[in-house]
Amino acid sequence: MNAHVYPPPPPAADNPAAWLKALAKYRQPRLGRSVFELIVTLLPFALFWAAAYYSLVTGFWLGLIAILPASAFLLRLFMIQHDCGHGSFFARRGLDDWTGRLLGVLTLTPYDYWRRAHAAHHASAGNLDDRGVGDITTLTVAEYRALSPLKRLGYRLYRHPLVMFGVGPAWLFLLKQRLPFGMLTSGALPWISTMATNAGIILFGGLLVSLVGLVPFLLIHLPIVLLAGTAGIWLFYVQHQFEETHWSTGEDWEFPQAALHGASHYDLPPVLRWLTGYIGIHHVHHLSSRIPFYRLPEVLRDHPQLVGIGRITLLDSLRCVKLVLWDEERRKLVTFRTATSPS
């Protein structure tokens, strides 16, 4: 009589390296599901955009609230573009790349330029000796104290919520991503991608302007882009800027540890989880970025011991805005007040 073969037990929550192997089985996307996710995101975006336009031209001002769901679905389109950049949406390089490039026209994000910067972020997240590409600038307490008063003021302004979530989205999506100056040594592809995306934006925008007019286009599309951009920056912020995140120096930095404990599990309400493409399950995503976003909930369902790692709620995330400096002694993010108060 054959003995029953049980699956191996899951790794312990404090063994990040072992999770790499355990999560490998979730990396295969399902073609039909990927196509479905693209349709149920792109179609509502177009419908809500059209509803906002109809409300504008008919004077039904309350209907302009359609701008809010349109921006939410634009954010979700960016999450699909994000998966394409990781090669995880279709798991077919050409199909992923061209889907990502076309979506970049809507999200104002040049795909190949962003993909390289984001890959650098994944390769170095949590490494104090390798900061500055594709991440939010974070100083240590010692580095901040060593700054001149003027440079301290500059850092304080950069980390201020009005700048980070107000000025930041407009600067990033409308201006900074139009020219890839941060990729001067990365070959021609980021420049080709950026110029092609710019051309696509002009063509797409020109088509919409010819259909609806310049003023309606700006009154509808600009708020949609800025709201989606603000939400996107907020998500990226809280995914790594939480109190118990993980930073270490190059000699101590290890990818599995930094991935699992340096990214949060942003435990959002169900509707927001879906609209944000489950990107809140960010610790799992960083540990195994080839998992399609729609399979991330499967991971938590099958491995509940991952749920509590780096978990922050919507209310918790609001408190993260004040956390601006990494304290190497306490090994956590702290506020300006904590960093400047006497020990």
C-alpha positions in Angstrom: 0.0 0.0 0.0 1.5 3.3 -1.1 2.1 5.9 1.6 0.4 9.2 1.0 2.8 11.9 -0.2 2.3 15.2 1.6 3.6 18.5 0.1 6.6 19.9 1.8 5.8 22.4 4.6 6.0 26.0 3.7 9.1 28.0 4.7 9.2 29.8 8.0 8.3 33.5 7.8 11.9 34.4 8.9 13.5 32.4 6.1 13.1 34.7 3.0 15.5 32.7 0.8 13.4 29.6 1.0 10.3 31.5 -0.1 11.9 32.1 -3.6 11.5 28.4 -4.4 8.1 28.1 -2.7 6.7 30.9 -4.8 8.0 29.7 -8.2 4.8 27.8 -9.0 2.8 31.1 -9.0 4.9 32.7 -11.8 3.0 31.3 -14.7 0.3 33.7 -16.0 -3.0 32.5 -17.6 -3.4 34.0 -21.1 -7.2 34.1 -20.9 -7.1 35.8 -17.5 -4.6 38.3 -18.6 -6.7 39.3 -21.6 -9.8 39.5 -19.4 -7.9 41.8 -16.9 -6.9 44.1 -19.7 -10.4 44.3 -21.1 -12.1 44.9 -17.8 -9.7 47.7 -17.1 -9.4 49.4 -20.5 -13.1 49.4 -21.3 -14.3 51.0 -18.0 -11.6 53.7 -18.4 -12.9 54.6 -21.8 -16.6 54.6 -20.6 -15.9 56.7 -17.6 -13.9 59.2 -19.7 -16.8 59.4 -22.1 -19.3 59.9 -19.3 -17.2 62.7 -17.9 -17.2 64.4 -21.4 -20.9 63.9 -21.8 -21.5 65.5 -18.4 -19.3 68.4 -19.3 -21.0 69.3 -22.6 -24.5 68.8 -21.2 -23.8 70.9 -18.1 -24.5 68.0 -15.8 -21.7 68.9 -13.4 -22.4 66.2 -11.0 -21.5 63.7 -13.7 -17.9 64.9 -13.7 -17.5 62.7 -10.7 -16.8 60.1 -13.4 -13.3 61.5 -13.5 -12.6 59.7 -10.2 -13.3 56.2 -11.4 -11.6 57.0 -14.7 -8.4 57.9 -12.8 -8.7 54.7 -10.8 -8.9 52.6 -13.9 -6.0 54.5 -15.4 -4.0 53.6 -12.3 -5.0 50.0 -12.9 -3.8 50.2 -16.5 -0.4 51.4 -15.1 -0.3 48.3 -12.9 -0.8 46.1 -16.0 2.0 48.1 -17.7 4.1 47.4 -14.6 3.5 43.7 -14.9 4.4 43.9 -18.6 7.7 45.4 -17.5 8.4 42.4 -15.3 7.5 40.0 -18.1 4.8 38.6 -16.0 1.5 39.7 -17.6 1.7 37.4 -20.7 5.1 35.9 -20.1 5.8 36.4 -23.8 8.4 39.1 -24.1 7.2 40.7 -27.3 3.6 40.7 -26.3 4.4 42.1 -22.9 6.7 44.8 -24.3 4.3 46.1 -26.9 1.3 46.0 -24.5 3.4 48.0 -22.1 4.5 50.5 -24.8 0.9 51.1 -26.0 -0.3 51.5 -22.4 2.5 54.0 -21.8 0.8 56.4 -24.2 -2.2 56.5 -21.8 -0.2 56.5 -18.6 2.4 59.1 -19.9 5.1 56.6 -18.9 7.7 55.6 -21.6 7.8 51.9 -21.1 11.5 51.0 -21.8 12.8 54.0 -19.9 10.6 53.2 -16.9 11.3 49.4 -17.1 15.1 50.0 -16.7 14.7 52.3 -13.8 12.3 50.0 -12.1 14.5 47.0 -12.6 17.3 49.0 -10.8 14.9 49.7 -8.0 14.1 45.9 -7.6 17.8 45.0 -7.7 18.8 47.5 -5.0 15.7 48.2 -2.8 16.8 48.5 0.8 20.5 48.9 0.0 21.9 52.0 1.6 25.0 51.8 -0.7 22.9 51.7 -3.9 20.2 54.4 -3.7 18.9 56.9 -6.1 17.5 55.0 -9.1 13.8 54.4 -9.3 13.2 55.0 -5.6 12.2 57.8 -3.2 15.3 59.6 -1.9 15.7 58.5 1.8 18.6 59.8 4.0 19.9 58.3 7.2 19.7 60.3 10.4 23.5 60.7 10.3 23.4 61.9 6.7 20.7 64.4 7.5 22.6 65.8 10.5 25.7 66.3 8.4 23.8 68.5 5.8 24.1 72.2 5.7 21.0 74.2 6.9 20.1 75.0 3.2 20.4 71.3 2.2 18.3 70.2 5.2 15.6 72.7 4.1 15.8 71.2 0.5 15.3 67.7 1.9 12.4 68.8 4.1 10.7 70.4 1.1 11.2 67.3 -1.0 9.7 65.1 1.7 6.8 67.5 2.4 3.4 65.9 1.5 2.4 68.9 -0.6 5.5 68.5 -2.7 5.6 64.7 -2.7 2.0 64.1 -3.6 1.0 67.5 -5.0 3.8 68.8 -7.1 5.4 65.4 -7.6 2.9 63.8 -9.9 2.7 66.8 -12.2 6.5 67.0 -12.3 7.0 63.2 -12.9 4.3 62.4 -15.4 4.0 65.7 -17.3 7.6 66.8 -17.4 10.3 64.5 -16.1 9.3 61.4 -18.1 9.3 63.4 -21.4 13.1 63.3 -21.5 15.1 60.4 -20.0 18.1 62.4 -18.7 18.6 59.8 -15.9 19.4 57.2 -18.6 22.3 58.9 -20.5 24.6 55.9 -20.1 21.9 53.3 -20.8 22.1 53.2 -24.5 19.6 54.5 -27.1 16.5 52.4 -26.1 15.3 54.6 -23.3 15.5 57.6 -25.6 13.8 55.9 -28.5 11.1 54.7 -26.1 10.6 58.1 -24.6 10.4 59.9 -28.0 8.1 57.3 -29.4 5.9 57.6 -26.3 5.8 61.4 -26.7 4.9 61.0 -30.3 2.1 58.5 -29.4 0.8 61.0 -26.7 0.7 63.8 -29.3 -1.2 61.6 -31.8 -3.6 60.2 -29.2 -4.1 63.6 -27.6 -4.5 65.2 -31.1 -7.2 62.6 -32.0 -9.2 63.3 -28.8 -8.8 67.0 -29.2 -10.2 66.8 -32.8 -13.2 64.8 -31.4 -14.0 66.7 -28.2 -12.1 70.0 -28.4 -9.0 71.3 -26.6 -10.7 72.7 -23.5 -12.9 69.7 -22.7 -9.8 67.4 -23.3 -7.7 69.4 -20.8 -10.6 69.7 -18.3 -11.1 65.9 -18.3 -7.9 64.2 -19.1 -5.5 66.4 -17.1 -7.3 65.8 -13.8 -7.5 62.0 -14.6 -3.8 61.8 -15.2 -2.9 63.9 -12.1 -5.2 61.9 -9.8 -4.0 58.6 -11.1 -0.4 59.8 -10.7 -0.9 61.0 -7.2 -2.4 57.6 -6.2 0.4 55.8 -7.9 3.1 57.8 -6.1 1.2 57.3 -2.8 1.2 53.5 -3.4 4.9 53.5 -4.2 5.6 55.6 -1.2 3.8 53.4 1.4 5.2 50.2 -0.1 8.6 51.1 1.2 8.3 54.0 3.5 6.9 52.4 6.6 8.4 52.2 10.1 9.6 48.6 10.2 10.9 48.5 6.7 14.4 47.1 5.9 17.6 49.0 5.0 21.1 47.7 5.2 24.6 48.5 3.9 26.0 46.7 0.8 28.0 44.2 2.8 25.0 43.1 4.8 22.4 43.5 2.2 20.7 40.3 0.9 18.0 40.3 -1.8 15.5 37.9 -0.2 15.7 39.6 3.2 15.4 43.1 1.7 12.6 42.0 -0.6 10.4 40.3 2.0 11.0 42.8 4.8 11.7 46.0 3.0 8.3 46.1 1.2 5.0 46.3 2.9 1.8 44.3 2.7 -0.6 47.3 2.2 -3.8 45.6 3.4 -6.5 47.7 1.6 -10.2 47.2 1.4 -11.3 44.6 -1.3 -12.4 47.2 -3.9 -9.1 49.2 -3.6 -7.1 46.0 -3.7 -8.7 45.1 -7.1 -8.4 48.7 -8.5 -4.7 48.8 -7.5 -3.9 45.5 -9.1 -3.1 43.9 -5.7 0.2 45.8 -5.7 -0.3 46.2 -2.0 1.0 42.6 -1.6 4.3 44.2 -2.3 6.5 42.1 -0.2 5.6 39.0 -2.3 5.9 41.0 -5.5 9.4 42.1 -4.6 10.4 38.6 -3.6 9.1 37.1 -6.9 8.3 39.9 -9.4 7.4 37.4 -12.2 4.1 36.5 -10.4 1.2 38.1 -12.3 -0.6 40.6 -10.1 -3.9 38.7 -10.2 -2.1 35.6 -8.7 -0.7 37.5 -5.7 -3.9 36.9 -3.6 -3.4 33.2 -4.3 -0.1 33.4 -2.5 -1.6 34.9 0.6 -4.5 32.4 0.5 -2.1 29.4 0.3 0.5 30.9 2.7 -1.2 32.9 5.4 2.0 33.2 7.3 3.0 35.9 4.8 -0.1 38.0 5.6 1.4 39.6 8.7 4.8 40.4 7.4 5.1 44.2 6.9 1.4 44.6 7.2 0.0 48.1 7.3 -3.6 49.2 7.0 -5.1 52.2 5.3 -5.1 54.1 8.7 -1.5 53.0 9.4 -0.4 54.3 6.0 -1.5 57.8 6.9 1.1 57.9 9.7 3.9 56.9 7.3 4.0 60.4 5.8 5.9 61.6 8.8 8.6 58.9 8.6 11.4 60.5 6.6 14.8 59.3 7.8 16.4 55.9 8.4 17.8 55.5 11.9 20.6 53.0 11.6 20.8 52.4 15.3 17.1 51.8 15.9 16.7 50.1 12.5 13.5 51.9 11.5 12.2 55.0 9.8 11.8 58.0 12.1 10.4 61.5 11.9 12.4 64.7 11.7 11.5 65.5 15.3 12.9 62.2 16.5 16.1 62.6 14.5 16.8 66.1 15.8 15.7 65.6 19.4 18.5 65.0 22.0 19.3 61.3 22.5 
